[in-house]
Amino acid sequence: TTVEALACGATPIVYKGTACEEIVDMYGGIAVNMDINSLYKAIVSVAESGGQE
């Protein structure tokens, strides 16, 4: 879950318009549009940064 990812130090990637978006807005993470290209770009971004988004 989003909170578990945050507790582990991982960068959560969630969809915009969901309750999870509120969590990443408050505590960090990435909220993306509900399409595969946005999700893919976020995953690549986190992977390239070593998880330090």
N, CA, C, O and CB atoms as a CASP TS submission, in Angstrom:
PFRMAT TS
TARGET T0000
AUTHOR 0000-0000-0000
METHOD Language model
MODEL 1
PARENT N/A
ATOM      1  N   THR     1       0.835  -1.186   0.000  1.00  0.00           N
ATOM      2  CA  THR     1       0.000   0.000   0.000  1.00  0.00           C
ATOM      3  C   THR     1       0.876   1.245   0.000  1.00  0.00           C
ATOM      4  O   THR     1       2.093   1.162   0.167  1.00  0.00           O
ATOM      5  CB  THR     1      -0.948   0.001   1.211  1.00  0.00           C
ATOM      6  N   THR     2       0.255   2.379  -0.185  1.00  0.00           N
ATOM      7  CA  THR     2       0.986   3.645  -0.224  1.00  0.00           C
ATOM      8  C   THR     2       1.700   3.917   1.091  1.00  0.00           C
ATOM      9  O   THR     2       2.868   4.305   1.091  1.00  0.00           O
ATOM     10  CB  THR     2       0.038   4.793  -0.546  1.00  0.00           C
ATOM     11  N   VAL     3       1.025   3.723   2.192  1.00  0.00           N
ATOM     12  CA  VAL     3       1.622   3.996   3.506  1.00  0.00           C
ATOM     13  C   VAL     3       2.762   3.030   3.792  1.00  0.00           C
ATOM     14  O   VAL     3       3.776   3.427   4.366  1.00  0.00           O
ATOM     15  CB  VAL     3       0.560   3.899   4.615  1.00  0.00           C
ATOM     16  N   GLU     4       2.613   1.778   3.404  1.00  0.00           N
ATOM     17  CA  GLU     4       3.697   0.805   3.600  1.00  0.00           C
ATOM     18  C   GLU     4       4.919   1.186   2.770  1.00  0.00           C
ATOM     19  O   GLU     4       6.050   1.060   3.239  1.00  0.00           O
ATOM     20  CB  GLU     4       3.224  -0.619   3.227  1.00  0.00           C
ATOM     21  N   ALA     5       4.704   1.644   1.556  1.00  0.00           N
ATOM     22  CA  ALA     5       5.824   2.087   0.720  1.00  0.00           C
ATOM     23  C   ALA     5       6.551   3.248   1.384  1.00  0.00           C
ATOM     24  O   ALA     5       7.781   3.266   1.427  1.00  0.00           O
ATOM     25  CB  ALA     5       5.329   2.499  -0.684  1.00  0.00           C
ATOM     26  N   LEU     6       5.808   4.206   1.897  1.00  0.00           N
ATOM     27  CA  LEU     6       6.422   5.338   2.585  1.00  0.00           C
ATOM     28  C   LEU     6       7.201   4.880   3.812  1.00  0.00           C
ATOM     29  O   LEU     6       8.298   5.378   4.069  1.00  0.00           O
ATOM     30  CB  LEU     6       5.356   6.354   2.990  1.00  0.00           C
ATOM     31  N   ALA     7       6.651   3.944   4.567  1.00  0.00           N
ATOM     32  CA  ALA     7       7.317   3.439   5.769  1.00  0.00           C
ATOM     33  C   ALA     7       8.627   2.734   5.433  1.00  0.00           C
ATOM     34  O   ALA     7       9.557   2.734   6.239  1.00  0.00           O
ATOM     35  CB  ALA     7       6.395   2.486   6.522  1.00  0.00           C
ATOM     36  N   CYS     8       8.703   2.135   4.249  1.00  0.00           N
ATOM     37  CA  CYS     8       9.919   1.430   3.809  1.00  0.00           C
ATOM     38  C   CYS     8      10.927   2.365   3.167  1.00  0.00           C
ATOM     39  O   CYS     8      12.055   1.961   2.886  1.00  0.00           O
ATOM     40  CB  CYS     8       9.561   0.327   2.830  1.00  0.00           C
ATOM     41  N   GLY     9      10.538   3.593   2.934  1.00  0.00           N
ATOM     42  CA  GLY     9      11.424   4.526   2.258  1.00  0.00           C
ATOM     43  C   GLY     9      11.330   4.468   0.747  1.00  0.00           C
ATOM     44  O   GLY     9      12.134   5.085   0.048  1.00  0.00           O
ATOM     45  N   ALA    10      10.349   3.728   0.235  1.00  0.00           N
ATOM     46  CA  ALA    10      10.143   3.644  -1.213  1.00  0.00           C
ATOM     47  C   ALA    10       9.291   4.825  -1.679  1.00  0.00           C
ATOM     48  O   ALA    10       8.553   5.420  -0.894  1.00  0.00           O
ATOM     49  CB  ALA    10       9.469   2.295  -1.601  1.00  0.00           C
ATOM     50  N   THR    11       9.402   5.147  -2.945  1.00  0.00           N
ATOM     51  CA  THR    11       8.605   6.224  -3.523  1.00  0.00           C
ATOM     52  C   THR    11       7.307   5.649  -4.075  1.00  0.00           C
ATOM     53  O   THR    11       7.333   4.918  -5.064  1.00  0.00           O
ATOM     54  CB  THR    11       9.394   6.965  -4.634  1.00  0.00           C
ATOM     55  N   PRO    12       6.176   5.964  -3.457  1.00  0.00           N
ATOM     56  CA  PRO    12       4.918   5.444  -3.996  1.00  0.00           C
ATOM     57  C   PRO    12       4.510   6.187  -5.270  1.00  0.00           C
ATOM     58  O   PRO    12       4.668   7.403  -5.376  1.00  0.00           O
ATOM     59  CB  PRO    12       3.805   5.553  -2.945  1.00  0.00           C
ATOM     60  N   ILE    13       3.991   5.440  -6.217  1.00  0.00           N
ATOM     61  CA  ILE    13       3.432   6.008  -7.444  1.00  0.00           C
ATOM     62  C   ILE    13       1.953   5.648  -7.436  1.00  0.00           C
ATOM     63  O   ILE    13       1.592   4.472  -7.422  1.00  0.00           O
ATOM     64  CB  ILE    13       4.168   5.466  -8.751  1.00  0.00           C
ATOM     65  N   VAL    14       1.103   6.666  -7.445  1.00  0.00           N
ATOM     66  CA  VAL    14      -0.337   6.444  -7.341  1.00  0.00           C
ATOM     67  C   VAL    14      -1.055   7.195  -8.452  1.00  0.00           C
ATOM     68  O   VAL    14      -0.479   8.064  -9.107  1.00  0.00           O
ATOM     69  CB  VAL    14      -0.864   6.888  -5.957  1.00  0.00           C
ATOM     70  N   TYR    15      -2.311   6.848  -8.652  1.00  0.00           N
ATOM     71  CA  TYR    15      -3.120   7.540  -9.647  1.00  0.00           C
ATOM     72  C   TYR    15      -3.761   8.786  -9.054  1.00  0.00           C
ATOM     73  O   TYR    15      -4.172   8.803  -7.894  1.00  0.00           O
ATOM     74  CB  TYR    15      -4.194   6.609 -10.203  1.00  0.00           C
ATOM     75  N   LYS    16      -3.837   9.837  -9.882  1.00  0.00           N
ATOM     76  CA  LYS    16      -4.532  11.061  -9.487  1.00  0.00           C
ATOM     77  C   LYS    16      -6.023  10.765  -9.354  1.00  0.00           C
ATOM     78  O   LYS    16      -6.552   9.881 -10.026  1.00  0.00           O
ATOM     79  CB  LYS    16      -4.283  12.205 -10.518  1.00  0.00           C
ATOM     80  N   GLY    17      -6.685  11.506  -8.491  1.00  0.00           N
ATOM     81  CA  GLY    17      -8.119  11.351  -8.318  1.00  0.00           C
ATOM     82  C   GLY    17      -8.510  10.243  -7.366  1.00  0.00           C
ATOM     83  O   GLY    17      -9.681   9.871  -7.284  1.00  0.00           O
ATOM     84  N   THR    18      -7.526   9.708  -6.639  1.00  0.00           N
ATOM     85  CA  THR    18      -7.799   8.652  -5.664  1.00  0.00           C
ATOM     86  C   THR    18      -7.419   9.147  -4.271  1.00  0.00           C
ATOM     87  O   THR    18      -6.769  10.182  -4.127  1.00  0.00           O
ATOM     88  CB  THR    18      -7.021   7.348  -6.018  1.00  0.00           C
ATOM     89  N   ALA    19      -7.824   8.409  -3.263  1.00  0.00           N
ATOM     90  CA  ALA    19      -7.454   8.768  -1.894  1.00  0.00           C
ATOM     91  C   ALA    19      -5.942   8.711  -1.707  1.00  0.00           C
ATOM     92  O   ALA    19      -5.385   9.453  -0.898  1.00  0.00           O
ATOM     93  CB  ALA    19      -8.146   7.838  -0.889  1.00  0.00           C
ATOM     94  N   CYS    20      -5.286   7.840  -2.446  1.00  0.00           N
ATOM     95  CA  CYS    20      -3.826   7.722  -2.340  1.00  0.00           C
ATOM     96  C   CYS    20      -3.133   9.010  -2.759  1.00  0.00           C
ATOM     97  O   CYS    20      -2.055   9.325  -2.256  1.00  0.00           O
ATOM     98  CB  CYS    20      -3.321   6.559  -3.195  1.00  0.00           C
ATOM     99  N   GLU    21      -3.735   9.751  -3.670  1.00  0.00           N
ATOM    100  CA  GLU    21      -3.148  11.021  -4.097  1.00  0.00           C
ATOM    101  C   GLU    21      -3.023  11.975  -2.910  1.00  0.00           C
ATOM    102  O   GLU    21      -2.035  12.699  -2.795  1.00  0.00           O
ATOM    103  CB  GLU    21      -3.997  11.664  -5.216  1.00  0.00           C
ATOM    104  N   GLU    22      -4.014  11.976  -2.036  1.00  0.00           N
ATOM    105  CA  GLU    22      -3.965  12.837  -0.857  1.00  0.00           C
ATOM    106  C   GLU    22      -2.786  12.469   0.043  1.00  0.00           C
ATOM    107  O   GLU    22      -2.155  13.346   0.633  1.00  0.00           O
ATOM    108  CB  GLU    22      -5.279  12.739  -0.071  1.00  0.00           C
ATOM    109  N   ILE    23      -2.495  11.193   0.146  1.00  0.00           N
ATOM    110  CA  ILE    23      -1.385  10.735   0.986  1.00  0.00           C
ATOM    111  C   ILE    23      -0.054  11.198   0.405  1.00  0.00           C
ATOM    112  O   ILE    23       0.787  11.719   1.138  1.00  0.00           O
ATOM    113  CB  ILE    23      -1.401   9.198   1.123  1.00  0.00           C
ATOM    114  N   VAL    24       0.153  11.019  -0.903  1.00  0.00           N
ATOM    115  CA  VAL    24       1.433  11.436  -1.481  1.00  0.00           C
ATOM    116  C   VAL    24       1.566  12.953  -1.515  1.00  0.00           C
ATOM    117  O   VAL    24       2.682  13.471  -1.467  1.00  0.00           O
ATOM    118  CB  VAL    24       1.586  10.873  -2.890  1.00  0.00           C
ATOM    119  N   ASP    25       0.455  13.672  -1.596  1.00  0.00           N
ATOM    120  CA  ASP    25       0.519  15.130  -1.510  1.00  0.00           C
ATOM    121  C   ASP    25       1.051  15.565  -0.150  1.00  0.00           C
ATOM    122  O   ASP    25       1.785  16.548  -0.049  1.00  0.00           O
ATOM    123  CB  ASP    25      -0.865  15.748  -1.760  1.00  0.00           C
ATOM    124  N   MET    26       0.681  14.836   0.886  1.00  0.00           N
ATOM    125  CA  MET    26       1.093  15.196   2.246  1.00  0.00           C
ATOM    126  C   MET    26       2.481  14.676   2.608  1.00  0.00           C
ATOM    127  O   MET    26       3.240  15.362   3.294  1.00  0.00           O
ATOM    128  CB  MET    26       0.088  14.667   3.240  1.00  0.00           C
ATOM    129  N   TYR    27       2.820  13.470   2.152  1.00  0.00           N
ATOM    130  CA  TYR    27       4.020  12.804   2.660  1.00  0.00           C
ATOM    131  C   TYR    27       5.070  12.483   1.601  1.00  0.00           C
ATOM    132  O   TYR    27       6.149  11.994   1.938  1.00  0.00           O
ATOM    133  CB  TYR    27       3.628  11.549   3.338  1.00  0.00           C
ATOM    134  N   GLY    28       4.783  12.741   0.354  1.00  0.00           N
ATOM    135  CA  GLY    28       5.752  12.489  -0.708  1.00  0.00           C
ATOM    136  C   GLY    28       5.353  11.324  -1.579  1.00  0.00           C
ATOM    137  O   GLY    28       4.633  10.421  -1.153  1.00  0.00           O
ATOM    138  N   GLY    29       5.825  11.360  -2.787  1.00  0.00           N
ATOM    139  CA  GLY    29       5.496  10.345  -3.770  1.00  0.00           C
ATOM    140  C   GLY    29       5.086  11.018  -5.062  1.00  0.00           C
ATOM    141  O   GLY    29       5.228  12.231  -5.215  1.00  0.00           O
ATOM    142  N   ILE    30       4.584  10.236  -5.976  1.00  0.00           N
ATOM    143  CA  ILE    30       4.221  10.746  -7.294  1.00  0.00           C
ATOM    144  C   ILE    30       2.786  10.343  -7.606  1.00  0.00           C
ATOM    145  O   ILE    30       2.407   9.181  -7.460  1.00  0.00           O
ATOM    146  CB  ILE    30       5.193  10.217  -8.385  1.00  0.00           C
ATOM    147  N   ALA    31       1.995  11.319  -8.037  1.00  0.00           N
ATOM    148  CA  ALA    31       0.631  11.046  -8.500  1.00  0.00           C
ATOM    149  C   ALA    31       0.599  11.264 -10.006  1.00  0.00           C
ATOM    150  O   ALA    31       1.010  12.319 -10.490  1.00  0.00           O
ATOM    151  CB  ALA    31      -0.426  11.962  -7.769  1.00  0.00           C
ATOM    152  N   VAL    32       0.116  10.278 -10.746  1.00  0.00           N
ATOM    153  CA  VAL    32       0.097  10.344 -12.210  1.00  0.00           C
ATOM    154  C   VAL    32      -1.323  10.198 -12.736  1.00  0.00           C
ATOM    155  O   VAL    32      -2.214   9.704 -12.045  1.00  0.00           O
ATOM    156  CB  VAL    32       0.998   9.254 -12.814  1.00  0.00           C
ATOM    157  N   ASN    33      -1.513  10.641 -13.977  1.00  0.00           N
ATOM    158  CA  ASN    33      -2.793  10.437 -14.650  1.00  0.00           C
ATOM    159  C   ASN    33      -3.036   8.946 -14.837  1.00  0.00           C
ATOM    160  O   ASN    33      -2.097   8.149 -14.843  1.00  0.00           O
ATOM    161  CB  ASN    33      -2.827  11.172 -16.015  1.00  0.00           C
ATOM    162  N   MET    34      -4.301   8.580 -14.988  1.00  0.00           N
ATOM    163  CA  MET    34      -4.663   7.167 -15.126  1.00  0.00           C
ATOM    164  C   MET    34      -4.473   6.681 -16.560  1.00  0.00           C
ATOM    165  O   MET    34      -5.433   6.348 -17.254  1.00  0.00           O
ATOM    166  CB  MET    34      -6.113   6.944 -14.688  1.00  0.00           C
ATOM    167  N   ASP    35      -3.210   6.649 -16.985  1.00  0.00           N
ATOM    168  CA  ASP    35      -2.894   6.060 -18.284  1.00  0.00           C
ATOM    169  C   ASP    35      -1.527   5.397 -18.194  1.00  0.00           C
ATOM    170  O   ASP    35      -0.683   5.783 -17.385  1.00  0.00           O
ATOM    171  CB  ASP    35      -2.921   7.134 -19.418  1.00  0.00           C
ATOM    172  N   ILE    36      -1.329   4.411 -19.024  1.00  0.00           N
ATOM    173  CA  ILE    36      -0.127   3.580 -18.945  1.00  0.00           C
ATOM    174  C   ILE    36       1.143   4.375 -19.230  1.00  0.00           C
ATOM    175  O   ILE    36       2.185   4.089 -18.641  1.00  0.00           O
ATOM    176  CB  ILE    36      -0.232   2.421 -19.919  1.00  0.00           C
ATOM    177  N   ASN    37       1.080   5.362 -20.115  1.00  0.00           N
ATOM    178  CA  ASN    37       2.275   6.142 -20.430  1.00  0.00           C
ATOM    179  C   ASN    37       2.743   6.968 -19.240  1.00  0.00           C
ATOM    180  O   ASN    37       3.943   7.054 -18.979  1.00  0.00           O
ATOM    181  CB  ASN    37       2.008   7.054 -21.614  1.00  0.00           C
ATOM    182  N   SER    38       1.814   7.572 -18.520  1.00  0.00           N
ATOM    183  CA  SER    38       2.178   8.346 -17.331  1.00  0.00           C
ATOM    184  C   SER    38       2.774   7.443 -16.259  1.00  0.00           C
ATOM    185  O   SER    38       3.755   7.798 -15.606  1.00  0.00           O
ATOM    186  CB  SER    38       0.954   9.090 -16.775  1.00  0.00           C
ATOM    187  N   LEU    39       2.174   6.284 -16.090  1.00  0.00           N
ATOM    188  CA  LEU    39       2.683   5.331 -15.108  1.00  0.00           C
ATOM    189  C   LEU    39       4.087   4.872 -15.484  1.00  0.00           C
ATOM    190  O   LEU    39       4.976   4.815 -14.634  1.00  0.00           O
ATOM    191  CB  LEU    39       1.743   4.122 -14.991  1.00  0.00           C
ATOM    192  N   TYR    40       4.283   4.549 -16.748  1.00  0.00           N
ATOM    193  CA  TYR    40       5.596   4.112 -17.238  1.00  0.00           C
ATOM    194  C   TYR    40       6.663   5.183 -16.993  1.00  0.00           C
ATOM    195  O   TYR    40       7.747   4.881 -16.495  1.00  0.00           O
ATOM    196  CB  TYR    40       5.522   3.776 -18.741  1.00  0.00           C
ATOM    197  N   LYS    41       6.353   6.429 -17.342  1.00  0.00           N
ATOM    198  CA  LYS    41       7.313   7.520 -17.157  1.00  0.00           C
ATOM    199  C   LYS    41       7.673   7.700 -15.688  1.00  0.00           C
ATOM    200  O   LYS    41       8.833   7.959 -15.366  1.00  0.00           O
ATOM    201  CB  LYS    41       6.748   8.825 -17.718  1.00  0.00           C
ATOM    202  N   ALA    42       6.705   7.568 -14.799  1.00  0.00           N
ATOM    203  CA  ALA    42       6.974   7.706 -13.368  1.00  0.00           C
ATOM    204  C   ALA    42       7.863   6.575 -12.868  1.00  0.00           C
ATOM    205  O   ALA    42       8.780   6.808 -12.080  1.00  0.00           O
ATOM    206  CB  ALA    42       5.663   7.733 -12.576  1.00  0.00           C
ATOM    207  N   ILE    43       7.603   5.362 -13.317  1.00  0.00           N
ATOM    208  CA  ILE    43       8.423   4.216 -12.908  1.00  0.00           C
ATOM    209  C   ILE    43       9.857   4.399 -13.383  1.00  0.00           C
ATOM    210  O   ILE    43      10.796   4.173 -12.620  1.00  0.00           O
ATOM    211  CB  ILE    43       7.840   2.898 -13.463  1.00  0.00           C
ATOM    212  N   VAL    44      10.034   4.805 -14.630  1.00  0.00           N
ATOM    213  CA  VAL    44      11.383   5.032 -15.167  1.00  0.00           C
ATOM    214  C   VAL    44      12.080   6.145 -14.390  1.00  0.00           C
ATOM    215  O   VAL    44      13.263   6.032 -14.070  1.00  0.00           O
ATOM    216  CB  VAL    44      11.320   5.388 -16.675  1.00  0.00           C
ATOM    217  N   SER    45      11.360   7.207 -14.091  1.00  0.00           N
ATOM    218  CA  SER    45      11.931   8.326 -13.348  1.00  0.00           C
ATOM    219  C   SER    45      12.427   7.894 -11.969  1.00  0.00           C
ATOM    220  O   SER    45      13.527   8.263 -11.556  1.00  0.00           O
ATOM    221  CB  SER    45      10.901   9.439 -13.204  1.00  0.00           C
ATOM    222  N   VAL    46      11.622   7.121 -11.269  1.00  0.00           N
ATOM    223  CA  VAL    46      12.017   6.636  -9.942  1.00  0.00           C
ATOM    224  C   VAL    46      13.199   5.676 -10.057  1.00  0.00           C
ATOM    225  O   VAL    46      14.130   5.743  -9.254  1.00  0.00           O
ATOM    226  CB  VAL    46      10.828   5.940  -9.239  1.00  0.00           C
ATOM    227  N   ALA    47      13.170   4.797 -11.035  1.00  0.00           N
ATOM    228  CA  ALA    47      14.264   3.837 -11.218  1.00  0.00           C
ATOM    229  C   ALA    47      15.577   4.550 -11.527  1.00  0.00           C
ATOM    230  O   ALA    47      16.623   4.187 -10.988  1.00  0.00           O
ATOM    231  CB  ALA    47      13.927   2.848 -12.344  1.00  0.00           C
ATOM    232  N   GLU    48      15.528   5.558 -12.387  1.00  0.00           N
ATOM    233  CA  GLU    48      16.741   6.286 -12.759  1.00  0.00           C
ATOM    234  C   GLU    48      17.289   7.137 -11.621  1.00  0.00           C
ATOM    235  O   GLU    48      18.490   7.400 -11.563  1.00  0.00           O
ATOM    236  CB  GLU    48      16.467   7.162 -13.954  1.00  0.00           C
ATOM    237  N   SER    49      16.417   7.566 -10.719  1.00  0.00           N
ATOM    238  CA  SER    49      16.863   8.403  -9.600  1.00  0.00           C
ATOM    239  C   SER    49      17.268   7.567  -8.388  1.00  0.00           C
ATOM    240  O   SER    49      17.667   8.112  -7.360  1.00  0.00           O
ATOM    241  CB  SER    49      15.762   9.380  -9.205  1.00  0.00           C
ATOM    242  N   GLY    50      17.167   6.272  -8.509  1.00  0.00           N
ATOM    243  CA  GLY    50      17.499   5.415  -7.372  1.00  0.00           C
ATOM    244  C   GLY    50      16.455   5.462  -6.276  1.00  0.00           C
ATOM    245  O   GLY    50      16.747   5.154  -5.121  1.00  0.00           O
ATOM    246  N   GLY    51      15.232   5.849  -6.635  1.00  0.00           N
ATOM    247  CA  GLY    51      14.146   5.902  -5.662  1.00  0.00           C
ATOM    248  C   GLY    51      14.100   7.183  -4.859  1.00  0.00           C
ATOM    249  O   GLY    51      13.357   7.273  -3.882  1.00  0.00           O
ATOM    250  N   GLN    52      14.877   8.171  -5.253  1.00  0.00           N
ATOM    251  CA  GLN    52      14.938   9.431  -4.510  1.00  0.00           C
ATOM    252  C   GLN    52      14.138  10.526  -5.192  1.00  0.00           C
ATOM    253  O   GLN    52      14.681  11.585  -5.507  1.00  0.00           O
ATOM    254  CB  GLN    52      16.382   9.876  -4.345  1.00  0.00           C
ATOM    255  N   GLU    53      12.866  10.286  -5.422  1.00  0.00           N
ATOM    256  CA  GLU    53      11.998  11.279  -6.056  1.00  0.00           C
ATOM    257  C   GLU    53      11.479  12.243  -5.031  1.00  0.00           C
ATOM    258  O   GLU    53      10.729  13.158  -5.368  1.00  0.00           O
ATOM    259  CB  GLU    53      10.836  10.613  -6.783  1.00  0.00           C
TER
END
